[in-house]
Amino acid sequence: MTVKTETIQDRDHNAALRRDVKFLGNMLGDVLVHQGGHPLLDKVEKIREMTKSLRSNSDESIYADLKSEISTLEPPLRKQVIRAFAVYFHLVNIAEQNHRIRRRRDYQFQEESVKQPGSLENAVASLKENGVAADVIQNLLKTLSLELIITAHPTEATRRSVLEIHKRIATLLNSLDQPIHTKRERAELEDRLFNEVVILWQTDELRDRKPTVMDEVANGLYYFDETLFEVLPQIHQELEDCLQSNYPESEWQVPNFLRFGSWIGGDRDGNPNVTADITWKTLNKHRTLAVRKYKESLKYLRKRLSQSTKRVTVSDELLDSVRDEVSLLSKKERWQVEHEVYRCKLTIMLKKLDPQSPFGYNSSQQFSDDLKLIQQSVKLHHPKGYELKSLQKLIRQVELFGFHLATLDIRNHSGEHEAAIKEIFHSVKLARDYSSLPEEEKMKLLGDVLQDPRPLVSFKEDYSKETQNVLDVFHMIRSAHKEFGERSIEVYLVSMTQSASDLLEVMVLAKEAGLYRLHPDGRMESKLNVAPLLETIDDLIAGPKIMEQLFQLDFYRKHLEEQNNLQEIMLGYSDGSKDGGTLTANWKLYKAQQEIHDMAKQYSIRLKFFHGRGGSLGRGGGPLNRSLLSQPAETLGDGVKITEQGEVLSSRYGLYDIAYRSLEQAASTLLTAAAHVSNEAEQSDIRTNDWEDAMDQISAVSLKKYQELVFKDADFLNYFKQATPLPELGALNIGSRPMSRKGSERFEDLRAIPWVFAWTQSRQLLPAWYAAGTGLQSGIKDAANLERLQQMYKSWPFFRSTIDNLQMALLKADLMAAKEYLAMVDDPQAAERIFNDITAEYNRTKEILLHITGQTELMDHIPNIQESVRLRNPYVDPLSFFQVEVISKLREAGNDLPNEELLSEVLLTINGIAAGLRNTG
């Protein structure tokens, strides 16, 4: 085969993708014939053609025939047809991932002439071209920090077994893409691929039980094991190499600016299954994985570092180290060839990695010191400029992951802490009813306790189970610091923070466990960063005042000094959006950051904002790099944290190349944005005087429109529950957390995850766009106002990101399919009225977005995404039609006679639509 060299610009990007989709689709067709005969394939093809025809020609007769075809389909064939469309989307998603890898490799082949946008090479080269000096970048790197925190809610809707099959299919598809195979090798690869598609078809995609918290922990650790442990050090090394290449006159040592943390096993807000014991088990799992990975690396190095002291000179320090420690091993355990000193040392290190060993490492720093001892010795005899990258990578891994692997955040609801403090204060006669006190009195009382060295709690005290559980968590954290190191748990997050006392209550509880100590001589120790979570619109508005109250307290400032004058603040995207609509929520989040940042600057306090983004657009989702760009540039300097939700982990971190691309985009964006903060600051006056005023008005109008429907329309809640699969989602077994706080059916207690998931399933995606059109339209009174919004879109990253996310939401929403769900609502008139309002707002929003962007159609600026959604919709439509059909039958049957087979079909449609739209909650 002759390989033709072609530029990326010459290639039809999507030709190879279309080829893969067709190839996998045909393979699935063959599997359907093998497993269900030609009737199954014929039925799938007939329904597919009918829905495609309906898309291009809204003929009533086609619609009637399609409805008849679906309503008359009987089990078990109906279930097989549903599965066929769902499995098809799994294969399409794999093909699209493979295409991303293919495009990345295309750029790498031509990196001398064309650098891939969003790559580290492109970012560093751009800095160089724009005249950014090496010393400026050196200073930036000292403060640059991005922490990505994996969460378990929602967990991946797809089972782990199915994801493993996906990975094998992806690997085989990637292998087929290589032009070096013989005819026989290609045939073998295709046979293996067919077998995997067969196995995928024959594997049950539904969980038979809800995952436990430890199941979720195992799911999260899978990504560390498969990709992140390797990718993270490579990202740092790549940046270092790029800087060295572009700025050769400087010596570069890139600090560990990119890390991963986790909530899984530590997030107890509304999840009674997360106990202190579960968190301890989670930390043990983390350490076990880290130690296993290190042992694998040491064994690999031991194979390679076979140098003999008969041939090379090693350092005296290394020789002394081996001489001092060799007695720790029995003669049988030692490396038998004494002059292979590196192998002797690595064998000792393997023994010291055993956590149960009495002479093992007390800290990861000791392990790192041993590795650096070897590294310094190797430099004595190894050619300069040819470093052993495998040794350097292991050192970086130890610095990044330690023995804790991923820092675990602890989170709980402010109400839990208040209830515990109330009981404790009552028992020691500090307050009869703490909860009823005004905020000012609470603050004084808590401040007095925190400035008194004496403890409040006696170990003999008999508290309620709930209070004891809260206290147990803090004692567990102190024990974890001793056992796993202080990096194992650094931050305690307070959900639903509504006042300054919410944070001081946690500090009092930390004091009782010895995590916060005031010594008689005035010295203070504080081992836990207490962070508020500002979630609702009201909390975001109150945020600056809450934090300033704390910053004005001397003892709180001393506490922050122990945290290097860094205050972490988490911003919740989900509840704010559920509370006030996506446009208002995003604007209030932006303003809260600006206002808190400006206020903290007056107190010389650095801030790290923690963005609690969901995977879906209705919960602040979207590409990681675009999320970074949308934040106020001045807030990026002291570090950023962002949640990576369970639903996106497989698509971002399941494959090495995709994980690398996701993280390099984020790293390059952060570096570029931080380097241009000064340019961004030059625009701040424009934003303050004009653009921000416009956004204030747009947000206010949008909020009013949103709340008129969601909170003031008496029929809305019933419409939501009946016109979406909300009641059925609980049976999907996608997470250990209950769907609602307190088991309540009130809207206020419904979690944002099922709120968004249900709307996504019904194809309305209402939380991701509703009320934005009314708000934006209010900002256009004449041509000059429209021109202002167009300029905002062109020049303001926040506004551009907001508009682009709205475009994506409207493109994925489909009101033709959504209209089908009205048939499930008891009150047809109310359903029609609400749906007409949603439709009018959809059209209004689309029209104004096209005016602002100057586009003819939504997402014209990213045609590959536009094409992907356009091609997917006809295949999602049958699943929506089936979902309405089987949910209606299930609800007609009632709760008294649950039909497991019907429920199974409903859940299959939910899985299939989630795969088709690439979103859950």
SULTA-V74293 format. One record per pair of residues at least 6 apart in sequence whose ideal C-beta (glycine too) atoms are under 7 Angstrom apart, sorted by the first residue. I is the first residue (numbers start at 1). J is the second residue. Records with the same first field share a line. If there is no record, write none. Layout:
# SULTA-V74293
I->J ; J
This chain:
# SULTA-V74293
1->179
3->179
7->110 ; 114
8->106 ; 107 ; 110 ; 114
13->103 ; 864
14->864 ; 867
16->99 ; 102
17->95 ; 96 ; 99
20->95 ; 98 ; 99 ; 173
21->92 ; 95
24->91 ; 95
25->88
27->193 ; 194 ; 197
28->87 ; 88 ; 91 ; 197
29->41
31->197 ; 198 ; 201
32->40 ; 41 ; 44 ; 84
33->41
35->201
36->80
40->77 ; 80
43->77 ; 81
44->81 ; 84
46->69
47->69 ; 81 ; 878
48->875 ; 878
50->62 ; 65 ; 66 ; 69
51->66 ; 874 ; 877 ; 878
52->874
53->62
54->62 ; 63 ; 66
55->873 ; 874
66->881
70->881 ; 882 ; 885
71->885
73->81
75->901
78->905
79->905 ; 908
82->879 ; 882 ; 905 ; 908 ; 909 ; 912
83->908
85->875 ; 878 ; 879 ; 912
86->879 ; 908 ; 911 ; 912 ; 915
87->200 ; 201
88->875
89->875 ; 912 ; 915 ; 916
90->166 ; 200 ; 915
93->915 ; 918
94->166 ; 169 ; 170 ; 173
95->173
96->868
97->170 ; 655 ; 658
98->170 ; 173 ; 174 ; 177
100->658 ; 661
101->174 ; 657 ; 658
102->177
104->116 ; 657 ; 661
107->114 ; 115 ; 116
111->121
115->121 ; 122 ; 125
116->122
118->625 ; 665 ; 668
119->664 ; 668
120->238 ; 239 ; 242 ; 664 ; 667 ; 668
121->242
122->668
123->668 ; 671 ; 672
124->242 ; 243 ; 246
125->246
126->672
127->137 ; 675
128->246
132->675
134->247 ; 250
137->243 ; 675
140->674 ; 675
141->254 ; 255 ; 257
142->255
143->637 ; 638
144->257 ; 670 ; 671 ; 674
145->257 ; 639 ; 640
146->257 ; 258 ; 640 ; 666 ; 667 ; 670
147->259 ; 261 ; 641
148->260 ; 642 ; 644
149->261 ; 262 ; 263 ; 409 ; 641 ; 643 ; 644
150->220 ; 260 ; 262 ; 264 ; 644 ; 649
151->263 ; 264 ; 267 ; 643 ; 645 ; 646
152->216 ; 220 ; 263 ; 264 ; 646 ; 735
153->646 ; 735 ; 737 ; 753
154->645 ; 646 ; 647 ; 734 ; 735 ; 753 ; 757 ; 920 ; 921
155->211 ; 216 ; 219 ; 646 ; 734 ; 735
156->163 ; 219 ; 646 ; 647 ; 649 ; 650
157->647 ; 732 ; 734 ; 911 ; 914 ; 920
158->205 ; 650
159->205 ; 207
160->219
161->203
162->200 ; 203 ; 205
163->650 ; 654
165->196 ; 199 ; 200 ; 203
167->654 ; 655
168->196
169->193 ; 196 ; 197
170->655
172->189 ; 192 ; 193 ; 196
173->193
175->189
176->186 ; 189
181->189
205->911
206->904 ; 907
207->733
209->733
210->733 ; 736
211->733 ; 735 ; 736
212->736
213->265 ; 273 ; 274 ; 278 ; 736
214->278 ; 281
216->264 ; 736
217->264 ; 265 ; 282 ; 285
220->262 ; 264
221->285 ; 289
223->649 ; 653
224->289 ; 405 ; 406
225->289
227->653 ; 656 ; 659
228->260 ; 653 ; 659
229->293 ; 397 ; 401
230->656
231->656 ; 659 ; 660 ; 663
232->258 ; 400
233->393 ; 396 ; 397 ; 400
234->660
235->258 ; 663 ; 664 ; 667
236->254 ; 256 ; 258 ; 396
237->393
239->254 ; 667
240->252 ; 254
243->252
244->252
256->399 ; 400
258->663 ; 667
259->400
260->406
261->406 ; 407 ; 408 ; 409
262->406 ; 408
263->409 ; 411
265->274 ; 278 ; 279 ; 282 ; 408
266->279 ; 282 ; 408 ; 409 ; 410 ; 411
267->274 ; 411
268->274 ; 411 ; 412
269->411 ; 412 ; 413 ; 495
270->413 ; 737 ; 738 ; 741
271->736 ; 737
273->736
275->469
276->472 ; 473 ; 476
279->476
280->476
282->408
283->408 ; 480 ; 484 ; 488
286->404 ; 405 ; 406
287->355 ; 403 ; 404 ; 405 ; 484
289->405
290->401 ; 403 ; 405
291->353 ; 355 ; 403
294->353
295->350 ; 353
297->394
298->346 ; 349 ; 350
300->390
301->346 ; 390 ; 391
302->343 ; 346 ; 347
305->342 ; 343 ; 346
306->340 ; 343
307->342
308->339 ; 340
309->339 ; 341
310->339
312->381
313->380 ; 381
314->341 ; 377 ; 380
315->376 ; 377 ; 380
317->373
318->341 ; 345 ; 373 ; 374 ; 377
319->341
321->345 ; 373
322->341 ; 344 ; 345 ; 348
325->348
326->334 ; 344 ; 348
328->348 ; 351 ; 359
329->348 ; 351
333->351
334->347
335->343 ; 344 ; 347
337->343
338->344
342->374
345->374
349->370
351->357
352->359 ; 360 ; 361
353->360 ; 361
354->360
361->367
363->485
364->398 ; 402 ; 403 ; 485
367->398
368->395 ; 398 ; 399
371->391 ; 394 ; 395 ; 398
372->395
374->391
375->391 ; 395
378->388
382->388
402->485 ; 487
403->484 ; 485
404->484 ; 485 ; 487 ; 488
407->487 ; 488 ; 489 ; 490
408->488 ; 489
409->491 ; 493
410->473 ; 477 ; 489 ; 492 ; 493
411->493 ; 495
412->495
413->495 ; 496
414->494 ; 495 ; 496 ; 497 ; 498 ; 502
416->470
417->470 ; 505 ; 506 ; 509
418->435 ; 505
419->466
420->467 ; 470 ; 471 ; 509
421->434 ; 505 ; 508
422->434 ; 435
423->463 ; 464 ; 467
424->456 ; 457 ; 467
425->431 ; 434
426->432
427->461
428->456
430->445
431->437 ; 445
434->442
439->499 ; 501
442->501
443->500 ; 501 ; 504
446->501 ; 504 ; 505 ; 508
447->504 ; 553 ; 555
449->456 ; 508
450->504 ; 507 ; 508 ; 511 ; 555
451->518 ; 555
453->518 ; 519 ; 520
455->512
456->512
457->471 ; 512
470->509
471->509 ; 512
474->509 ; 510 ; 512 ; 513 ; 515
475->513
477->489 ; 513 ; 515 ; 528
478->513 ; 514 ; 515
480->488 ; 489
481->488 ; 527
486->527
490->529
491->529 ; 531 ; 568
492->506 ; 528 ; 530 ; 531
493->531 ; 533 ; 570
494->502 ; 503 ; 506 ; 530 ; 531 ; 532 ; 533
495->533
496->533 ; 535
497->503 ; 532 ; 533 ; 534 ; 539 ; 546
498->539
499->546
500->546 ; 549 ; 550
502->532
503->530 ; 532 ; 550
506->530
507->516 ; 530
510->516 ; 528
515->527 ; 528
516->526 ; 528
517->525
518->524
524->558 ; 559 ; 562
525->562
526->559 ; 562 ; 563
529->563 ; 568
531->568 ; 569 ; 570 ; 610
532->546 ; 569 ; 570
533->570 ; 572
534->540 ; 543 ; 569 ; 571 ; 572 ; 592
535->572 ; 575 ; 576
536->575 ; 576 ; 579
537->576 ; 579 ; 580 ; 584 ; 585 ; 588
540->576 ; 588 ; 589 ; 592
541->588
543->592 ; 596
544->592 ; 595 ; 596 ; 599
547->596 ; 599 ; 600
548->599
550->556
551->557 ; 600 ; 603 ; 605
560->567 ; 605
565->604 ; 605 ; 606
566->606 ; 608 ; 638
567->600 ; 605 ; 607
568->608 ; 610
569->596 ; 607 ; 609 ; 610
570->610 ; 612
571->589 ; 592 ; 609 ; 610 ; 611 ; 612
572->612
573->585 ; 589 ; 611 ; 612 ; 613 ; 614 ; 619 ; 620
574->612 ; 614 ; 619 ; 752
575->752
576->585 ; 588 ; 589
577->585 ; 618 ; 619 ; 620 ; 767
578->752 ; 755 ; 767
580->703 ; 706
581->702 ; 703 ; 706 ; 770 ; 771
582->618 ; 767 ; 768 ; 769 ; 772
583->699 ; 702 ; 771 ; 772 ; 775 ; 802
584->699 ; 702 ; 703 ; 706
586->802
587->695 ; 699
590->632 ; 798
593->609 ; 631 ; 632 ; 635
594->632
596->607
597->607 ; 632 ; 634 ; 635
600->607
606->638
607->635 ; 638
608->638 ; 639 ; 641
609->635 ; 640
610->641
611->627 ; 641 ; 642
612->643
613->619 ; 620 ; 621 ; 627 ; 642 ; 643
614->620 ; 621 ; 645 ; 756 ; 921
615->621 ; 645 ; 647 ; 648 ; 919
616->756 ; 760 ; 919 ; 920 ; 921
617->768 ; 805 ; 808 ; 809
618->756 ; 759 ; 765 ; 767 ; 768
619->752 ; 756 ; 921
622->805
624->642 ; 662 ; 665 ; 666
625->665 ; 666 ; 669
626->801
627->642
628->640 ; 666 ; 669 ; 670 ; 673
629->669 ; 673 ; 797 ; 801
630->797 ; 798 ; 801
633->673 ; 677 ; 680
634->677 ; 681
636->670 ; 673 ; 674 ; 677
637->674 ; 677
640->670
644->652
647->920 ; 921
651->918
652->658 ; 659 ; 662
653->659
687->796
690->788
691->792 ; 796
694->779 ; 788
697->778 ; 779
698->775 ; 776 ; 778 ; 779
699->775
701->774 ; 775 ; 778
702->771 ; 772 ; 774 ; 775
705->771 ; 774 ; 775
706->770 ; 771
709->716 ; 837
710->716
713->834
715->827 ; 830 ; 834
716->834
717->747
719->825 ; 830 ; 831 ; 834
720->726
721->727
722->824 ; 825 ; 826
723->762 ; 821 ; 822 ; 824 ; 825 ; 831
724->758 ; 759 ; 761 ; 762 ; 821
725->758 ; 761 ; 883 ; 887 ; 906 ; 910
726->754 ; 758
728->887 ; 906
729->739 ; 754 ; 757 ; 758
730->739
731->903 ; 907
732->907 ; 910
739->751 ; 754
740->749 ; 750 ; 751
741->749 ; 751
742->749
753->921
754->921
755->767
756->767 ; 921
757->920 ; 921
759->765 ; 766 ; 767
760->917 ; 919
761->910 ; 913
762->818 ; 821
763->813 ; 814 ; 817 ; 818 ; 880
764->813 ; 818 ; 838
765->809 ; 812 ; 813
766->838
768->809
769->806 ; 809 ; 810 ; 813 ; 845
770->838 ; 841
771->841
772->806 ; 845
773->841 ; 844 ; 845 ; 848
774->841 ; 844
776->848
777->844 ; 848
779->785 ; 789
780->786 ; 789
786->851
789->852
790->852 ; 854
792->799
793->799 ; 800 ; 803 ; 852 ; 853
803->849 ; 852 ; 853
806->845 ; 849
807->849 ; 858 ; 859
808->859
810->842 ; 845 ; 846 ; 858
811->858 ; 859 ; 866 ; 869
812->869 ; 917
813->842
814->873
815->839 ; 842
817->877 ; 880
819->835
820->880 ; 881 ; 884
821->884
822->831 ; 832 ; 835
823->884 ; 888
824->884 ; 887 ; 888
825->831
846->858
849->858
855->861
859->865 ; 866
860->866
872->916
875->916
876->913 ; 916 ; 917
879->909 ; 912 ; 913 ; 916
880->913
882->909
883->906 ; 909 ; 913
886->902 ; 905 ; 906 ; 909
887->906
889->902
890->899 ; 902 ; 903 ; 906
893->899 ; 902
914->920
